[in-house]
């Protein structure tokens, strides 16, 4: 493989990683901080893509971003209401919302399962025109992704240090203690899910506009990708400060996408990619556990070999 091909491979992986990193940061807030596994991620990702595409096609490329984030917040609100006000288990609440969003997304897309944005002005095409002739002209997608990820990381670092942010972290650590401290866990859970889902919708909006198309299943498997990336990032910068853990989540997204892109270079059939994602998740989850258990496994093997007289 030539150097130019390697650089192109790395750039493609980095671009996708930056867009997906927004969903990873969303799970960083809901899963790592709030201790809620939000399974509505796939549907919310597609919701942000659909809303952003419809608004951009209507001639409002910049408005598409806050519109998508607002739709994501509504999705998070519904999930939170089901979980906190109606007594639905958090996992089941996410599944219910994810299922319902499939129909909602098709309705938003005008009854079609595909929206084409080849002739639509987006934030990407506008920046590409603005940077025309500049040395950075070919890096417009990377610039938008980097700016979005940096803004979300800065927001999370500042927000999680506020009184409300600390209350959200406390809710994830010990909800019983939070109740006894006169903090309303219903409110903190609702705020946390609304914010995290807005990031997920932003991720879908930017990915759809960069690809110039939206399909109703654009978010399929995103919860798996984001969870794997989050766990991979935890291996690198897991037990650190909030800023480093957030950066680790982005690093995990890049590592995941790099492995995924390399798998594509081996000309694997498309139906095998989901299996690859699952294998990466298993490795990311079981890796730290097996690492801790390795001394016990070695001692057990030595004991068995010693018992059979093998030296």
C-alpha positions as MATLAB code, in Angstrom:
seq = 'XXXXXXXXXXXXXXXXXXXXXXXXXXXXXXXXXXXXXXXXXXXXXXXXXXXXXXXXXXXXXXXXXXXXXXXXXXXXXXXXXXXXXXXXXXXXXXXXXXXXXXXXXXXXXXXXXXXXXXXXXXXXXXXXXXXXXXXXXXXXXXXXXXXXXXXXXXXXXXXXXXXXXXXXXXXXXXXXXXXXXXXXXXXXXXXXXXXXXXXXXXXXXXXXXXXXXXXXXXXXXXXXXXXXXXXXXXXXXXXXXXXXXXXXXXXXXXXXXXXXXXXXXXXXXXXXXXXXXXXXXXXXXXXXXXXXXXXXXXXXXXXXXXXXXXX';
ca = [
       0.000    0.000    0.000;
       1.438    3.379   -1.029;
       1.951    6.300    1.343;
      -0.785    8.336   -0.329;
      -3.216    5.440    0.080;
      -2.328    5.143    3.775;
      -2.815    8.876    4.300;
      -6.131    8.761    2.480;
      -7.201    5.823    4.615;
      -6.258    7.676    7.776;
      -8.088   10.830    6.705;
     -11.255    8.896    5.900;
     -11.123    7.141    9.264;
     -10.499   10.442   11.051;
     -13.420   12.196    9.355;
     -15.871    9.421   10.242;
     -14.374    9.194   13.737;
     -14.978   12.900   14.396;
     -18.628   12.681   13.359;
     -19.158    9.471   15.336;
     -17.248   10.908   18.293;
     -20.195   13.211   18.973;
     -22.341   10.136   19.606;
     -19.559    8.648   21.733;
     -19.499   11.841   23.823;
     -23.275   11.578   24.136;
     -22.870    8.088   25.614;
     -20.031    9.425   27.756;
     -22.590   11.703   29.404;
     -25.526    9.289   29.603;
     -23.682    6.006   30.194;
     -20.490    6.991   32.030;
     -21.781    9.986   33.994;
     -25.520    9.316   34.398;
     -25.238    5.496   34.400;
     -28.099    5.116   31.888;
     -27.639    2.894   28.847;
     -29.722    4.752   26.269;
     -30.745    2.302   23.545;
     -32.604    5.006   21.606;
     -29.258    6.104   20.137;
     -29.817    4.506   16.714;
     -33.200    6.161   16.211;
     -32.051    9.511   17.605;
     -29.038    9.509   15.257;
     -31.344    8.969   12.282;
     -33.738   11.605   13.663;
     -30.996   14.229   13.679;
     -29.972   13.243   10.162;
     -33.554   13.425    8.880;
     -34.418   16.748   10.516;
     -31.117   18.307    9.475;
     -31.574   17.129    5.896;
     -35.155   18.389    5.624;
     -34.243   21.822    6.997;
     -31.165   22.059    4.731;
     -33.215   21.067    1.677;
     -35.670   23.817    2.618;
     -32.787   26.282    2.184;
     -31.559   26.740    5.771;
     -28.201   24.919    6.115;
     -27.145   26.693    9.307;
     -30.558   26.311   10.918;
     -30.383   22.562   10.277;
     -27.871   22.108   13.116;
     -29.920   23.623   15.988;
     -33.070   22.058   14.511;
     -31.491   18.598   14.619;
     -30.213   19.150   18.159;
     -33.654   20.328   19.248;
     -35.223   17.192   17.802;
     -32.664   15.117   19.677;
     -33.572   16.866   22.925;
     -37.235   15.981   22.354;
     -36.230   12.361   21.841;
     -34.258   12.423   25.087;
     -37.210   14.027   26.875;
     -39.554   11.238   25.778;
     -37.055    8.600   26.907;
     -36.634   10.334   30.260;
     -40.392   10.668   30.807;
     -40.929    6.974   30.119;
     -38.129    6.093   32.495;
     -38.744    8.515   35.363;
     -42.457    9.330   35.216;
     -44.014    6.141   33.891;
     -41.865    3.530   35.613;
     -40.499    1.979   32.411;
     -37.131    0.272   32.726;
     -34.370    2.420   31.206;
     -33.342   -0.233   28.677;
     -36.943   -0.877   27.663;
     -37.627    2.862   27.424;
     -34.764    3.242   24.959;
     -35.991    0.313   22.875;
     -39.536    1.732   22.784;
     -38.355    5.184   21.686;
     -35.962    3.698   19.138;
     -38.785    1.646   17.623;
     -41.168    4.596   17.507;
     -38.579    6.875   15.939;
     -38.384    4.630   12.880;
     -41.903    5.684   11.889;
     -41.307    9.282   12.975;
     -38.186    9.524   10.821;
     -39.968    8.250    7.716;
     -42.768   10.760    8.376;
     -40.221   13.589    8.654;
     -38.644   12.441    5.383;
     -42.003   12.782    3.623;
     -42.840    9.091    3.576;
     -39.602    8.177    1.808;
     -36.773    6.045    3.165;
     -34.147    8.068    1.253;
     -33.356   11.773    0.890;
     -30.830   12.959   -1.688;
     -28.913   16.183   -0.958;
     -26.593   16.302   -3.978;
     -27.982   19.702   -5.026;
     -28.511   20.994   -1.484;
     -26.357   23.671    0.097;
     -25.039   22.389    3.405;
     -22.574   23.684    5.980;
     -19.962   21.509    4.250;
     -20.544   22.911    0.773;
     -20.570   26.460    2.162;
     -17.248   25.980    3.952;
     -15.803   24.280    0.871;
     -16.700   27.341   -1.190;
     -15.270   29.675    1.460;
     -11.949   27.777    1.545;
     -11.682   27.426   -2.241;
      -8.080   28.049   -3.274;
      -6.855   27.772    0.311;
      -4.383   25.080    1.468;
      -7.133   23.868    3.791;
      -9.700   23.690    1.015;
      -9.654   19.895    0.870;
      -9.926   19.550    4.651;
     -13.296   21.252    5.101;
     -14.951   18.094    6.499;
     -12.168   17.610    9.029;
     -12.439   21.241   10.101;
     -16.187   21.032   10.740;
     -15.830   17.735   12.592;
     -12.942   19.021   14.720;
     -14.787   22.244   15.597;
     -17.948   20.340   16.583;
     -16.066   17.802   18.713;
     -13.968   20.496   20.401;
     -17.075   22.543   21.199;
     -18.833   19.527   22.729;
     -15.780   18.556   24.814;
     -15.408   22.116   26.126;
     -19.118   22.255   26.925;
     -19.011   18.937   28.803;
     -15.909   19.926   30.779;
     -17.505   23.199   31.870;
     -21.027   21.832   32.362;
     -19.994   18.865   34.496;
     -18.279   21.256   36.902;
     -21.443   23.266   37.507;
     -23.875   22.522   40.321;
     -26.265   20.822   37.910;
     -23.455   18.867   36.275;
     -22.207   17.637   39.648;
     -25.787   16.641   40.516;
     -25.985   14.599   37.294;
     -22.716   12.855   38.147;
     -23.968   12.183   41.676;
     -27.204   10.739   40.268;
     -25.208    8.254   38.248;
     -22.987    7.331   41.190;
     -25.621    6.964   43.911;
     -29.264    7.920   43.198;
     -30.358    7.031   46.751;
     -27.871    9.488   48.229;
     -29.054   12.126   45.748;
     -32.650   11.729   46.914;
     -31.603   12.160   50.524;
     -29.675   15.315   49.569;
     -32.816   17.085   48.279;
     -31.685   16.724   44.652;
     -34.411   15.650   42.268;
     -33.028   12.651   40.274;
     -35.966   12.919   37.850;
     -34.815   16.388   36.821;
     -31.126   15.486   36.575;
     -31.877   12.348   34.543;
     -34.121   14.321   32.185;
     -31.536   17.061   31.642;
     -28.755   14.528   31.122;
     -30.694   12.529   28.529;
     -31.848   15.641   26.687;
     -28.295   16.947   26.378;
     -26.804   13.597   25.387;
     -29.475   13.002   22.742;
     -28.885   16.465   21.293;
     -25.241   15.460   20.703;
     -26.355   12.210   19.075;
     -28.701   14.105   16.749;
     -25.921   16.573   15.906;
     -23.718   13.631   14.980;
     -26.369   12.268   12.618;
     -26.986   15.694   11.095;
     -23.316   16.286   10.272;
     -22.726   12.774    8.932;
     -25.777   12.987    6.656;
     -24.763   16.376    5.268;
     -21.191   15.210    4.679;
     -22.467   12.165    2.773;
     -25.095   14.216    0.901;
     -27.799   11.650    1.610;
     -29.999   10.247    4.370;
     -31.495    6.787    4.668;
     -33.934    5.768    7.372;
     -31.441    3.207    8.676;
     -28.446    5.567    8.745;
     -28.249    5.133   12.516;
     -28.339    1.334   12.470;
     -25.716   -0.043   14.840;
     -24.600    3.378   16.135;
     -25.139    2.391   19.774;
     -22.762   -0.545   19.220;
     -20.166    1.640   17.508;
     -20.392    4.348   20.177;
     -20.252    1.906   23.074;
     -17.240    0.115   21.603;
     -15.474    3.443   21.006;
     -16.243    4.580   24.555;
     -14.849    1.377   26.034;
     -11.754    1.504   23.816;
     -11.165    5.091   24.931;
     -11.504    3.969   28.537;
      -8.610    1.572   28.023;
      -6.348    4.507   27.101;
      -7.575    7.287   29.396;
     -10.194    5.656   31.615;
      -9.244    6.637   35.161;
      -8.358   10.253   34.537;
      -9.985   13.682   34.769;
     -13.145   14.551   32.844;
     -11.289   16.363   29.995;
      -8.882   13.463   29.476;
     -11.701   10.913   29.588;
     -13.603   12.923   26.969;
     -10.503   13.065   24.772;
     -10.108    9.323   25.329;
     -13.642    8.793   24.023;
     -12.708   10.621   20.814;
      -9.502    8.600   20.564;
     -11.547    5.419   20.959;
     -13.799    6.528   18.093;
     -10.748    6.989   15.868;
      -9.278    3.587   16.790;
     -12.609    1.891   16.106;
     -13.023    3.592   12.733;
      -9.423    2.838   11.784;
      -9.937   -0.873   12.468;
     -13.270   -0.729   10.626;
     -11.695    0.997    7.616;
      -8.836   -1.501    7.517;
     -11.397   -4.318    7.484;
     -12.985   -2.743    4.433;
      -9.622   -2.786    2.665;
      -9.676   -6.586    2.798;
     -12.764   -6.533    0.552;
     -14.977   -8.186    3.132;
     -18.644   -8.498    2.102;
     -20.930   -5.816    3.517;
     -22.890   -8.293    5.621;
     -19.727   -9.101    7.607;
     -19.259   -5.541    8.910;
     -21.845   -5.936   11.677;
     -20.001   -9.039   12.874;
     -16.750   -7.065   12.925;
     -18.417   -4.378   15.033;
     -19.648   -7.018   17.475;
     -16.191   -8.590   17.732;
     -14.617   -5.200   18.450;
     -17.196   -4.599   21.189;
     -16.483   -8.000   22.762;
     -12.741   -7.325   22.730;
     -13.227   -3.831   24.189;
     -15.467   -5.116   26.993;
     -13.666   -8.344   27.858;
     -10.096   -7.090   27.321;
      -9.668   -5.289   30.684;
     -11.367   -8.164   32.542;
      -9.178  -10.819   30.915;
      -6.109   -8.700   31.636;
      -6.977   -8.712   35.350;
      -7.710  -12.442   35.280;
      -4.511  -13.353   33.417;
      -2.397  -13.957   36.598;
      -5.076  -16.315   37.925;
      -5.252  -18.110   34.570;
      -1.479  -18.534   34.513;
      -1.418  -19.869   38.078;
      -4.221  -22.282   37.239;
      -2.367  -23.542   34.175;
       0.850  -24.001   36.170;
      -1.073  -25.902   38.860;
      -2.633  -28.233   36.290;
       0.701  -28.829   34.558;
       2.386  -29.461   37.922;
      -0.366  -31.890   38.941;
       0.136  -33.959   35.813;
       3.909  -34.097   36.292;
       4.655  -31.889   33.263;
       7.636  -29.568   33.707;
];
